[in-house]
Amino acid sequence: MASKTQSERVLDLVRRKGIIRGVELDHVGIHRMTLKRLVDRGLLVQRSHGVYEAAEPRITEHGSIIEVVTRAPKATLCLLTALRLHRLTTQNPFEIWIMIDRKARKPSIDAPAVRVVRASGPCLTKGVQTLRIDDVNIRVTTVAKTVADCFRYRNTVGTDVALEALRDAWRRKAASMDELVAAARTDRVATVMRPYLESLA
């Protein structure tokens, strides 16, 4: 059986992942000129600098999330988007919420809509897990960290959202009391969360 051409390998990759970055091809030994040829032939569309998808993109439940994390690989999905991924809310936020370093440049993404929050130190690095969705590894805050973040950013997302997230996480046993207390301390909202945590115990 004949080996696949570089173009066929790229198209297979796009079908599997939905969106690819040019830098990914370097790791698998495919010349970037192949992307230009596929764009010229109308088989790929360049969404932004170095980001490509099929001319007829695959529609998935998490398509917008995959697009954002592909274009901002150092960002961590958080707050309302993390609540959605952890199935702790019935809302489907129209913005993709990401957390980046306080000193980092805001990712240049026009669409889908992105909401950026900034953090540093343990608030940025602790309580982050990797999920695999549609063959793409994504960074997202853990359930406990997501709940604590909702209290930390309660003036942005609303106290009602924070309370609902806490109740749902506890009811579904998605986070233990120890995990919630630790996340509250990391986010420096232990005092704010204490009465609500005590009401659950």
PASEBA-1860 file (N, C-alpha, C; in nm, 3 decimals):
! residues 201
1> MASKTQSE> 0.086/-0.120/0.000/0.000/0.000/0.000/0.089/0.125/0.000 ~ 0.059/0.219/-0.089/0.141/0.339/-0.102/0.126/0.426/0.022 ~ 0.236/0.489/0.063/0.229/0.578/0.179/0.155/0.705/0.141 ~ 0.095/0.769/0.240/0.014/0.888/0.214/0.103/1.006/0.180 ~ 0.050/1.094/0.094/0.122/1.216/0.061/0.114/1.311/0.180 ~ 0.197/1.416/0.178/0.192/1.514/0.287/0.055/1.580/0.293 ~ -0.004/1.608/0.176/-0.137/1.671/0.174/-0.240/1.581/0.241 ~ -0.236/1.452/0.211/-0.331/1.358/0.271/-0.311/1.350/0.422
9> RVLDLVRR> -0.187/1.354/0.465/-0.159/1.349/0.609/-0.213/1.473/0.680 ~ -0.199/1.590/0.616/-0.251/1.714/0.674/-0.403/1.708/0.683 ~ -0.469/1.663/0.576/-0.615/1.656/0.575/-0.665/1.557/0.679 ~ -0.595/1.445/0.696/-0.632/1.349/0.802/-0.623/1.415/0.939 ~ -0.516/1.492/0.959/-0.494/1.560/1.087/-0.606/1.661/1.114 ~ -0.644/1.736/1.011/-0.751/1.836/1.026/-0.884/1.768/1.054 ~ -0.911/1.657/0.986/-1.037/1.585/1.011/-1.045/1.535/1.155 ~ -0.931/1.492/1.207/-0.926/1.438/1.342/-0.937/1.546/1.448
17> KGIIRGVE> -0.867/1.658/1.428/-0.857/1.761/1.531/-0.949/1.880/1.509 ~ -0.996/1.900/1.387/-1.082/2.015/1.359/-1.004/2.138/1.320 ~ -0.903/2.172/1.399/-0.819/2.290/1.375/-0.674/2.249/1.398 ~ -0.584/2.297/1.312/-0.441/2.270/1.334/-0.361/2.399/1.326 ~ -0.247/2.396/1.389/-0.153/2.508/1.383/-0.034/2.465/1.299 ~ 0.019/2.560/1.223/0.133/2.530/1.137/0.248/2.468/1.211 ~ 0.270/2.513/1.335/0.382/2.463/1.414/0.369/2.313/1.442 ~ 0.245/2.261/1.445/0.225/2.118/1.468/0.286/2.034/1.357
25> LDHVGIHR> 0.286/2.087/1.235/0.338/2.012/1.121/0.488/1.993/1.131 ~ 0.556/2.090/1.192/0.702/2.079/1.208/0.737/1.954/1.288 ~ 0.652/1.922/1.387/0.680/1.809/1.476/0.661/1.674/1.407 ~ 0.583/1.672/1.299/0.558/1.544/1.230/0.623/1.540/1.092 ~ 0.712/1.636/1.066/0.791/1.632/0.943/0.715/1.667/0.816 ~ 0.615/1.753/0.828/0.540/1.796/0.709/0.578/1.940/0.678 ~ 0.610/1.966/0.552/0.653/2.101/0.511/0.533/2.195/0.514 ~ 0.555/2.317/0.564/0.444/2.414/0.576/0.391/2.460/0.440
33> MTLKRLVD> 0.470/2.444/0.337/0.423/2.481/0.202/0.300/2.399/0.164 ~ 0.289/2.280/0.226/0.172/2.194/0.201/0.044/2.267/0.240 ~ 0.048/2.344/0.350/-0.070/2.420/0.393/-0.112/2.520/0.287 ~ -0.015/2.592/0.232/-0.045/2.693/0.130/-0.111/2.627/0.008 ~ -0.058/2.512/-0.032/-0.116/2.442/-0.148/-0.261/2.401/-0.120 ~ -0.286/2.353/0.001/-0.422/2.310/0.036/-0.518/2.428/0.045 ~ -0.468/2.543/0.091/-0.550/2.665/0.093/-0.580/2.708/-0.050 ~ -0.477/2.706/-0.136/-0.495/2.745/-0.277/-0.595/2.654/-0.348
41> RGLLVQRS> -0.598/2.527/-0.309/-0.691/2.431/-0.371/-0.831/2.438/-0.310 ~ -0.848/2.521/-0.207/-0.979/2.537/-0.145/-1.015/2.427/-0.046 ~ -0.916/2.347/-0.004/-0.943/2.238/0.089/-0.924/2.280/0.235 ~ -0.844/2.385/0.257/-0.824/2.440/0.391/-0.855/2.588/0.390 ~ -0.890/2.640/0.507/-0.912/2.784/0.525/-0.820/2.830/0.637 ~ -0.751/2.942/0.614/-0.665/2.998/0.718/-0.751/3.090/0.804 ~ -0.770/3.051/0.931/-0.855/3.128/1.021/-0.784/3.249/1.078 ~ -0.656/3.233/1.107/-0.573/3.343/1.158/-0.429/3.302/1.133
49> HGVYEAAE> -0.336/3.384/1.176/-0.195/3.354/1.150/-0.157/3.217/1.208 ~ -0.122/3.125/1.119/-0.076/2.993/1.161/-0.184/2.896/1.205 ~ -0.312/2.931/1.188/-0.422/2.845/1.232/-0.511/2.811/1.111 ~ -0.535/2.681/1.091/-0.608/2.635/0.973/-0.718/2.537/1.013 ~ -0.823/2.533/0.929/-0.927/2.433/0.946/-0.976/2.390/0.809 ~ -1.055/2.283/0.805/-1.109/2.235/0.679/-1.201/2.340/0.619 ~ -1.210/2.343/0.486/-1.298/2.440/0.420/-1.442/2.422/0.465 ~ -1.480/2.298/0.495/-1.610/2.269/0.554/-1.582/2.215/0.693
57> PRITEHGS> -1.573/2.304/0.793/-1.528/2.261/0.926/-1.621/2.160/0.991 ~ -1.561/2.073/1.070/-1.636/1.976/1.147/-1.709/2.051/1.259 ~ -1.836/2.024/1.275/-1.914/2.089/1.380/-1.913/1.999/1.504 ~ -1.866/2.051/1.615/-1.867/1.975/1.740/-1.922/2.064/1.850 ~ -1.962/2.001/1.958/-2.017/2.075/2.072/-1.917/2.176/2.125 ~ -1.790/2.141/2.118/-1.685/2.224/2.177/-1.600/2.295/2.071 ~ -1.653/2.314/1.952/-1.575/2.373/1.843/-1.513/2.507/1.877 ~ -1.590/2.595/1.941/-1.538/2.729/1.974/-1.427/2.721/2.078
65> IIEVVTRA> -1.444/2.631/2.174/-1.341/2.613/2.276/-1.212/2.563/2.214 ~ -1.224/2.465/2.126/-1.106/2.409/2.059/-1.035/2.518/1.980 ~ -1.112/2.602/1.913/-1.052/2.709/1.834/-0.973/2.805/1.923 ~ -1.029/2.842/2.037/-0.961/2.936/2.127/-0.834/2.876/2.185 ~ -0.841/2.752/2.234/-0.721/2.695/2.297/-0.613/2.665/2.193 ~ -0.653/2.643/2.069/-0.554/2.624/1.963/-0.480/2.753/1.936 ~ -0.552/2.864/1.944/-0.491/2.994/1.915/-0.427/3.058/2.038 ~ -0.463/3.011/2.156/-0.404/3.063/2.281/-0.365/2.944/2.369
73> PKATLCLL> -0.262/2.868/2.328/-0.230/2.742/2.396/-0.186/2.756/2.542 ~ -0.142/2.874/2.584/-0.098/2.892/2.723/-0.212/2.934/2.815 ~ -0.327/2.962/2.759/-0.441/3.006/2.839/-0.506/2.886/2.909 ~ -0.573/2.915/3.020/-0.648/2.813/3.093/-0.795/2.849/3.089 ~ -0.879/2.755/3.049/-1.023/2.778/3.049/-1.069/2.789/3.194 ~ -1.157/2.885/3.220/-1.195/2.911/3.359/-1.339/2.960/3.370 ~ -1.380/2.986/3.492/-1.509/3.047/3.526/-1.626/2.985/3.450 ~ -1.704/3.062/3.374/-1.827/3.008/3.315/-1.800/2.897/3.215
81> TALRLHRL> -1.688/2.907/3.142/-1.654/2.801/3.046/-1.616/2.673/3.120 ~ -1.540/2.687/3.228/-1.503/2.570/3.309/-1.627/2.508/3.373 ~ -1.719/2.592/3.421/-1.844/2.540/3.478/-1.917/2.455/3.376 ~ -1.921/2.503/3.253/-1.988/2.431/3.145/-1.919/2.297/3.118 ~ -1.787/2.298/3.111/-1.713/2.175/3.084/-1.730/2.073/3.197 ~ -1.739/2.123/3.321/-1.758/2.033/3.436/-1.907/2.002/3.458 ~ -1.992/2.052/3.371/-2.137/2.031/3.378/-2.196/2.077/3.512 ~ -2.149/2.194/3.555/-2.199/2.253/3.679/-2.294/2.369/3.652
89> TTQNPFEI> -2.333/2.385/3.528/-2.428/2.491/3.493/-2.507/2.447/3.371 ~ -2.628/2.497/3.361/-2.709/2.469/3.242/-2.691/2.580/3.140 ~ -2.626/2.689/3.182/-2.604/2.800/3.090/-2.496/2.763/2.988 ~ -2.509/2.819/2.869/-2.406/2.801/2.767/-2.352/2.940/2.734 ~ -2.245/2.983/2.803/-2.196/3.120/2.784/-2.154/3.146/2.641 ~ -2.189/3.265/2.589/-2.154/3.296/2.451/-2.007/3.334/2.438 ~ -1.942/3.364/2.551/-1.799/3.395/2.550/-1.721/3.276/2.603 ~ -1.599/3.259/2.553/-1.508/3.159/2.607/-1.421/3.230/2.711
97> WIMIDRKA> -1.429/3.186/2.835/-1.356/3.250/2.945/-1.219/3.185/2.960 ~ -1.114/3.267/2.955/-0.978/3.215/2.971/-0.903/3.297/3.075 ~ -0.809/3.229/3.142/-0.723/3.295/3.240/-0.581/3.295/3.185 ~ -0.518/3.412/3.191/-0.380/3.424/3.145/-0.298/3.496/3.251 ~ -0.167/3.488/3.235/-0.076/3.555/3.328/-0.102/3.705/3.328 ~ -0.087/3.765/3.444/-0.112/3.909/3.459/-0.030/3.993/3.362 ~ 0.091/3.945/3.328/0.179/4.022/3.240/0.172/3.979/3.094 ~ 0.095/3.875/3.066/0.089/3.824/2.928/0.007/3.915/2.838
105> RKPSIDAP> 0.040/3.912/2.710/-0.036/3.989/2.613/-0.170/3.920/2.585 ~ -0.274/3.998/2.574/-0.406/3.941/2.546/-0.405/3.876/2.409 ~ -0.454/3.751/2.398/-0.456/3.685/2.267/-0.539/3.764/2.167 ~ -0.491/3.770/2.045/-0.561/3.844/1.939/-0.661/3.750/1.871 ~ -0.781/3.745/1.926/-0.886/3.657/1.874/-1.012/3.740/1.857 ~ -1.058/3.755/1.733/-1.180/3.832/1.707/-1.305/3.747/1.729 ~ -1.299/3.623/1.684/-1.412/3.532/1.698/-1.356/3.392/1.716 ~ -1.419/3.313/1.801/-1.534/3.343/1.886/-1.501/3.445/1.995
113> AVRVVRAS> -1.607/3.495/2.059/-1.589/3.597/2.163/-1.513/3.537/2.282 ~ -1.414/3.611/2.330/-1.330/3.564/2.440/-1.335/3.664/2.555 ~ -1.348/3.614/2.677/-1.342/3.698/2.797/-1.215/3.660/2.872 ~ -1.129/3.756/2.897/-0.999/3.730/2.959/-0.998/3.778/3.103 ~ -0.953/3.692/3.194/-0.925/3.733/3.331/-0.776/3.707/3.355 ~ -0.718/3.786/3.442/-0.573/3.776/3.465/-0.545/3.733/3.609 ~ -0.439/3.656/3.624/-0.397/3.610/3.756/-0.247/3.589/3.754 ~ -0.191/3.563/3.872/-0.047/3.536/3.879/-0.021/3.443/3.996
121> GPCLTKGV> 0.099/3.388/4.000/0.138/3.299/4.110/0.047/3.179/4.122 ~ 0.023/3.133/4.246/-0.061/3.014/4.267/-0.203/3.029/4.212 ~ -0.256/3.151/4.212/-0.391/3.172/4.157/-0.399/3.133/4.010 ~ -0.286/3.142/3.942/-0.280/3.108/3.799/-0.242/2.961/3.778 ~ -0.152/2.910/3.859/-0.094/2.779/3.831/-0.154/2.662/3.908 ~ -0.212/2.688/4.025/-0.269/2.579/4.105/-0.411/2.548/4.060 ~ -0.449/2.420/4.076/-0.586/2.382/4.044/-0.615/2.381/3.895 ~ -0.516/2.339/3.816/-0.535/2.330/3.670/-0.519/2.185/3.628
129> QTLRIDDV> -0.610/2.137/3.547/-0.603/2.000/3.497/-0.606/2.001/3.344 ~ -0.570/1.889/3.285/-0.575/1.876/3.140/-0.684/1.778/3.102 ~ -0.775/1.822/3.016/-0.879/1.735/2.961/-0.851/1.714/2.814 ~ -0.892/1.599/2.763/-0.877/1.573/2.619/-1.015/1.577/2.556 ~ -1.035/1.673/2.468/-1.164/1.690/2.401/-1.140/1.697/2.251 ~ -1.210/1.612/2.176/-1.195/1.609/2.030/-1.049/1.599/1.989 ~ -0.975/1.511/2.056/-0.833/1.487/2.025/-0.742/1.606/2.053 ~ -0.788/1.700/2.134/-0.707/1.817/2.168/-0.695/1.824/2.320
137> NIRVTTVA> -0.573/1.844/2.370/-0.553/1.863/2.514/-0.584/2.008/2.550 ~ -0.671/2.026/2.648/-0.706/2.162/2.690/-0.680/2.176/2.840 ~ -0.635/2.295/2.879/-0.611/2.327/3.020/-0.737/2.393/3.075 ~ -0.784/2.340/3.187/-0.905/2.395/3.249/-0.889/2.387/3.400 ~ -0.948/2.483/3.470/-0.941/2.480/3.616/-1.022/2.360/3.668 ~ -0.974/2.303/3.779/-1.046/2.192/3.842/-1.180/2.242/3.895 ~ -1.265/2.147/3.935/-1.396/2.186/3.988/-1.379/2.279/4.109 ~ -1.295/2.239/4.205/-1.277/2.320/4.327/-1.222/2.458/4.294
145> KTVADCFR> -1.124/2.464/4.205/-1.065/2.593/4.167/-1.168/2.678/4.092 ~ -1.249/2.615/4.009/-1.352/2.689/3.935/-1.451/2.754/4.032 ~ -1.492/2.679/4.133/-1.585/2.733/4.233/-1.520/2.850/4.307 ~ -1.396/2.831/4.351/-1.325/2.939/4.422/-1.307/3.061/4.331 ~ -1.276/3.037/4.204/-1.263/3.148/4.109/-1.393/3.227/4.096 ~ -1.506/3.155/4.099/-1.635/3.224/4.089/-1.656/3.318/4.207 ~ -1.608/3.279/4.325/-1.616/3.369/4.440/-1.514/3.482/4.427 ~ -1.396/3.450/4.378/-1.292/3.553/4.361/-1.337/3.660/4.261
153> YRNTVGTD> -1.403/3.616/4.155/-1.449/3.710/4.051/-1.601/3.729/4.058 ~ -1.655/3.724/4.181/-1.801/3.731/4.197/-1.859/3.862/4.147 ~ -1.782/3.970/4.149/-1.833/4.097/4.096/-1.844/4.094/3.944 ~ -1.774/3.999/3.882/-1.779/3.985/3.736/-1.885/3.885/3.693 ~ -1.887/3.767/3.759/-1.980/3.662/3.716/-2.110/3.663/3.795 ~ -2.110/3.727/3.912/-2.230/3.732/3.995/-2.223/3.635/4.112 ~ -2.264/3.681/4.229/-2.262/3.595/4.349/-2.355/3.477/4.333 ~ -2.467/3.496/4.262/-2.562/3.386/4.242/-2.497/3.271/4.165
161> VALEALRD> -2.412/3.304/4.068/-2.341/3.201/3.991/-2.244/3.126/4.081 ~ -2.173/3.199/4.167/-2.078/3.137/4.259/-2.149/3.041/4.355 ~ -2.261/3.085/4.409/-2.336/3.000/4.504/-2.392/2.876/4.435 ~ -2.445/2.894/4.315/-2.498/2.780/4.239/-2.386/2.680/4.207 ~ -2.269/2.731/4.170/-2.156/2.644/4.138/-2.115/2.563/4.261 ~ -2.109/2.629/4.377/-2.072/2.561/4.501/-2.175/2.453/4.535 ~ -2.303/2.487/4.530/-2.407/2.390/4.564/-2.405/2.270/4.469 ~ -2.392/2.297/4.338/-2.392/2.189/4.240/-2.270/2.099/4.255
169> AWRRKAAS> -2.154/2.159/4.278/-2.031/2.080/4.295/-2.043/1.990/4.418 ~ -2.100/2.043/4.525/-2.115/1.965/4.648/-2.220/1.855/4.631 ~ -2.333/1.890/4.571/-2.441/1.793/4.553/-2.397/1.676/4.464 ~ -2.317/1.706/4.362/-2.271/1.602/4.269/-2.144/1.533/4.317 ~ -2.095/1.574/4.436/-1.969/1.518/4.489/-1.854/1.534/4.390 ~ -1.854/1.648/4.321/-1.749/1.676/4.222/-1.624/1.732/4.287 ~ -1.637/1.779/4.412/-1.521/1.831/4.486/-1.544/1.805/4.634 ~ -1.437/1.768/4.703/-1.447/1.742/4.847/-1.434/1.873/4.925
177> MDELVAAA> -1.468/1.868/5.053/-1.454/1.987/5.137/-1.308/2.031/5.144 ~ -1.217/1.934/5.156/-1.074/1.968/5.162/-1.028/2.039/5.035 ~ -1.075/1.991/4.920/-1.038/2.054/4.792/-1.093/2.195/4.782 ~ -1.217/2.214/4.826/-1.280/2.346/4.821/-1.209/2.444/4.914 ~ -1.175/2.398/5.035/-1.104/2.485/5.131/-0.967/2.523/5.077 ~ -0.895/2.425/5.021/-0.762/2.452/4.966/-0.770/2.552/4.851 ~ -0.868/2.536/4.763/-0.884/2.628/4.650/-0.921/2.767/4.698 ~ -1.005/2.774/4.802/-1.044/2.904/4.859/-0.922/2.976/4.915
185> RTDRVATV> -0.833/2.901/4.980/-0.711/2.962/5.034/-0.620/3.011/4.921 ~ -0.605/2.929/4.818/-0.521/2.967/4.704/-0.571/3.098/4.643 ~ -0.703/3.108/4.628/-0.763/3.227/4.566/-0.785/3.342/4.665 ~ -0.746/3.321/4.791/-0.761/3.421/4.896/-0.908/3.463/4.917 ~ -0.997/3.366/4.910/-1.139/3.394/4.935/-1.192/3.302/5.046 ~ -1.102/3.252/5.131/-1.144/3.161/5.238/-1.245/3.226/5.331 ~ -1.222/3.352/5.365/-1.313/3.423/5.456/-1.450/3.441/5.391 ~ -1.450/3.474/5.264/-1.576/3.495/5.191/-1.654/3.364/5.181
193> MRPYLESL> -1.584/3.254/5.153/-1.651/3.126/5.131/-1.686/3.052/5.259 ~ -1.620/3.086/5.371/-1.636/3.008/5.495/-1.782/2.985/5.534 ~ -1.866/3.090/5.543/-2.004/3.063/5.587/-2.081/2.970/5.492 ~ -2.052/2.980/5.364/-2.121/2.893/5.267/-2.071/2.750/5.279 ~ -1.941/2.733/5.302/-1.885/2.598/5.321/-1.938/2.536/5.450 ~ -1.948/2.617/5.555/-1.999/2.566/5.683/-2.144/2.522/5.671 ~ -2.220/2.588/5.586/-2.361/2.551/5.569/-2.376/2.416/5.499 ~ -2.271/2.374/5.427/-2.275/2.245/5.357/-2.237/2.130/5.449
201> A> -2.150/2.159/5.546/-2.094/2.052/5.631/-2.200/1.994/5.726
END
